[in-house]
Amino acid sequence: MADFDAQPGRAPQPDLSVAQRDADETDLRAGLAGVASLVAGVRPTAELLSDVADFAVHAVPGADGVSVAVLAVRPAGTDVELRSTTADFVTEIDRVQYQELREGPSLTCMQSARVVVSGSLGSDVRWTHFGGSVARMSVHSALSLPLIVDNAVHGVLSAYAFTRDAFGDHAVELATRFAAPAAVSLYNAQLLAFARDRTEQLQRALDSRAVIDQAIGIIRSRSGVTAEEAFDRLRRRSQSDNVKLVVVAEHLVDEAVRRARARKSQ
């Protein structure tokens, strides 16, 4: 059994029946099959995140609701970029944890890169403010697992339950087995989305450069100035009109096209 951060004073967990273990294994296999079927890049990352949360709530024994959060894929990115929950009460827990109090099992899990377990949130000394707020929602158990790829935490999967001590060693083991492939699927989806965005940005930059070069050519043909002088005229026009350089260039090119068509029609 992997080491994890358990609530101080956690009681020994009772043994489960063979039938219960078999049923939990069946649910886990179904969840793993669902994660394996996800195709990154076909749908937005937010939709894949929602699917992973739905698979997790069935794969983690004892879970009444699940939250999955991923960090931004960028240099030194530590902010939560996307979150998905399977129930309204978990959405409220996320709001309290990430936005209002900035403490709780998910954040501790992200920071420590360890599985975090609590069976009585209201009395858990690790998060006195968060635990009290969540206990008033009648939520008493939490299980948070880091989503790790290449030895780095890229997100967290958190399960919550209304009952106390809902997540024993068996639940932690199965949830850990689910979290590993889920982390890879989500990370690959993020990388593809990031690469797609970068490609689109580069294409827009190339398109802008082409329009600016066309505008420079038009100015040079009309005035006989150098390329540097033509660019400087565009830049001064951009500053004086408080308009982006590429917009000034587009207007100049469009005007030249209209004049050419007018001459051609005469």
C-alpha positions in Angstrom: 0.0 0.0 0.0 1.4 3.4 -1.0 2.2 5.9 1.7 -0.4 8.7 2.1 -1.2 11.7 4.3 -3.9 10.4 6.6 -5.9 12.4 9.2 -4.2 12.3 12.6 -5.8 9.6 14.8 -7.4 7.8 11.8 -9.1 4.6 13.0 -8.2 1.2 11.6 -10.2 0.3 8.6 -12.4 -2.8 8.7 -11.8 -5.6 6.2 -14.2 -5.8 3.2 -15.9 -8.9 2.0 -14.7 -10.6 -1.1 -18.0 -9.7 -2.9 -17.5 -6.0 -2.1 -13.9 -6.1 -3.3 -14.9 -7.8 -6.6 -17.7 -5.2 -7.1 -15.2 -2.4 -6.5 -12.7 -3.9 -8.9 -15.4 -4.2 -11.6 -16.3 -0.5 -11.2 -12.6 0.4 -11.3 -12.1 -1.5 -14.6 -15.1 0.3 -16.1 -13.6 3.6 -15.1 -10.2 2.7 -16.5 -11.8 1.6 -19.8 -13.6 4.9 -20.0 -10.4 6.9 -19.5 -8.6 4.8 -22.0 -11.3 5.5 -24.6 -10.9 9.3 -24.3 -9.3 10.7 -27.5 -7.4 13.9 -26.7 -7.7 16.7 -29.3 -11.1 15.6 -30.7 -13.0 17.6 -28.0 -12.2 20.5 -25.7 -10.1 19.7 -22.6 -13.0 20.8 -20.4 -15.2 18.1 -21.8 -12.6 15.4 -21.2 -12.2 16.7 -17.7 -15.9 16.3 -17.1 -15.7 12.7 -18.5 -12.8 11.8 -16.2 -14.8 13.2 -13.2 -17.8 11.1 -14.1 -15.7 7.9 -14.5 -14.0 8.7 -11.2 -17.1 9.0 -9.1 -18.0 5.4 -10.1 -14.4 4.1 -9.8 -13.6 5.4 -6.3 -15.4 3.3 -3.7 -17.6 5.4 -1.3 -17.5 8.6 -3.4 -20.7 10.7 -3.4 -19.1 13.4 -5.6 -15.8 14.1 -7.4 -13.8 17.2 -8.4 -11.0 17.1 -11.0 -8.8 20.1 -11.3 -5.8 20.6 -13.7 -3.0 23.2 -13.5 -2.1 25.5 -16.4 0.4 24.0 -18.8 2.9 26.8 -19.1 6.3 27.7 -17.6 6.0 28.1 -13.8 2.3 27.6 -14.1 0.8 26.8 -10.7 -2.8 28.1 -11.0 -5.8 25.9 -11.5 -6.8 26.3 -15.1 -9.9 24.1 -15.3 -12.1 22.3 -12.9 -15.0 19.9 -13.3 -17.3 18.5 -10.6 -20.0 15.8 -10.6 -22.4 17.4 -8.0 -23.5 20.8 -6.9 -22.2 20.3 -3.3 -18.7 19.5 -4.7 -18.8 22.7 -6.8 -19.5 24.6 -3.6 -16.6 22.8 -1.8 -14.3 23.8 -4.7 -15.4 27.4 -4.3 -14.7 27.4 -0.6 -11.4 25.7 -1.0 -9.9 27.4 -4.0 -11.4 30.8 -3.9 -12.6 31.7 -0.4 -10.3 30.0 2.1 -7.3 28.8 0.1 -7.0 25.7 2.2 -8.2 22.1 2.0 -7.2 18.5 1.0 -6.9 19.3 -2.7 -4.5 22.2 -2.2 -2.5 20.2 0.4 -2.4 17.3 -2.1 -1.1 19.6 -4.9 1.6 21.1 -2.7 2.8 17.8 -1.2 2.3 15.5 -4.2 0.9 12.9 -1.8 -2.5 11.3 -1.4 -4.5 13.0 1.3 -7.3 11.3 3.3 -9.7 12.6 5.9 -12.6 10.7 7.6 -13.9 13.6 9.7 -13.3 16.9 8.1 -15.0 18.8 10.9 -12.4 17.7 13.4 -9.4 17.6 11.0 -6.7 19.9 12.5 -5.0 20.3 9.1 -7.8 22.6 7.7 -9.7 24.1 10.6 -11.6 26.7 8.6 -12.3 24.5 5.6 -13.2 21.5 7.6 -15.8 23.4 9.6 -17.3 24.9 6.5 -17.6 21.5 4.7 -18.9 19.7 7.8 -21.8 22.1 7.8 -22.7 20.8 4.4 -22.8 17.3 6.0 -19.7 16.3 4.0 -17.3 14.4 6.3 -14.8 12.4 4.2 -12.3 13.5 1.6 -9.8 11.7 -0.6 -7.4 13.8 -2.8 -5.0 12.3 -5.2 -2.3 14.1 -7.2 -2.4 13.8 -11.0 1.3 13.2 -11.7 3.1 13.0 -15.0 6.9 12.9 -15.3 7.3 13.4 -11.5 5.4 16.7 -11.6 1.9 17.4 -10.2 -0.4 18.6 -13.0 -3.7 18.5 -11.1 -5.7 16.8 -8.4 -8.6 14.4 -8.2 -10.7 14.7 -5.1 -13.6 12.5 -3.9 -16.0 13.5 -1.1 -18.5 11.5 0.9 -21.3 12.3 3.3 -20.4 9.4 5.6 -17.5 9.4 8.0 -14.4 7.3 7.3 -15.7 6.6 3.8 -12.2 6.1 2.2 -10.2 3.2 3.7 -7.0 1.7 2.4 -8.9 -0.3 -0.3 -10.5 2.9 -1.6 -7.2 4.7 -1.6 -5.5 1.8 -3.6 -8.2 1.7 -6.2 -8.4 5.5 -6.6 -4.6 5.6 -7.0 -4.8 3.0 -9.8 -7.4 5.2 -11.5 -5.6 8.5 -11.0 -2.4 7.4 -12.9 -3.9 6.9 -16.4 -6.4 9.7 -15.8 -3.4 12.1 -15.2 -1.8 11.0 -18.5 -5.0 11.4 -20.5 -5.7 14.9 -19.2 -2.1 16.0 -19.5 -1.9 14.9 -23.2 -5.2 16.7 -23.9 -3.7 19.9 -22.3 -0.5 19.6 -24.4 -2.5 19.2 -27.6 -4.7 22.2 -26.7 -1.6 24.2 -25.9 0.1 23.2 -29.1 -3.0 24.0 -31.1 -3.2 27.5 -29.5 0.4 28.2 -30.2 0.1 27.1 -33.8 -2.9 29.4 -34.2 -1.0 32.3 -32.6 2.0 31.7 -34.9 -0.3 31.6 -38.0 -1.9 34.9 -37.0 1.6 36.4 -36.5 2.6 35.2 -40.0 -0.6 36.5 -41.5 0.0 39.9 -39.8 3.6 40.0 -41.0 2.5 39.4 -44.5 -0.1 42.2 -44.4 2.5 44.6 -42.9 5.0 43.7 -45.7 2.3 44.4 -48.3 1.6 47.7 -46.8 5.3 48.6 -46.7 5.5 47.7 -50.4 2.5 49.9 -51.2 4.1 52.9 -49.4 7.4 52.4 -51.1 5.8 52.2 -54.6 3.9 55.4 -53.9 6.7 57.5 -52.3 10.0 55.8 -53.2 11.1 55.7 -49.6 13.1 52.8 -48.1 11.5 49.8 -46.3 12.7 51.2 -42.9 11.1 54.6 -43.7 7.9 53.0 -44.9 7.7 50.9 -41.7 8.3 54.0 -39.6 5.3 55.7 -41.3 3.1 52.8 -40.5 4.3 52.8 -36.9 3.6 56.6 -36.5 0.2 56.2 -38.0 -0.5 53.3 -35.6 0.5 55.5 -32.6 -1.3 58.6 -33.7 -4.6 56.7 -34.4 -4.1 54.4 -31.3 -4.7 51.4 -33.6 -2.7 48.2 -33.9 0.0 48.3 -36.5 -1.6 45.3 -38.4 -5.0 47.1 -38.5 -3.4 50.2 -40.1 -1.6 47.9 -42.6 -4.9 46.1 -43.4 -6.7 49.4 -44.1 -3.9 50.5 -46.4 -3.9 47.2 -48.3 -7.7 47.2 -48.6 -7.7 50.8 -49.9 -5.1 49.9 -52.5 -7.1 46.9 -53.6 -10.3 49.0 -53.9 -8.5 51.6 -56.0 -7.0 48.9 -58.3 -10.5 47.4 -58.8 -12.0 50.8 -59.5 -9.3 51.5 -62.2 -9.9 48.1 -63.7 -13.6 48.7 -64.0 -13.2 52.0 -65.8 
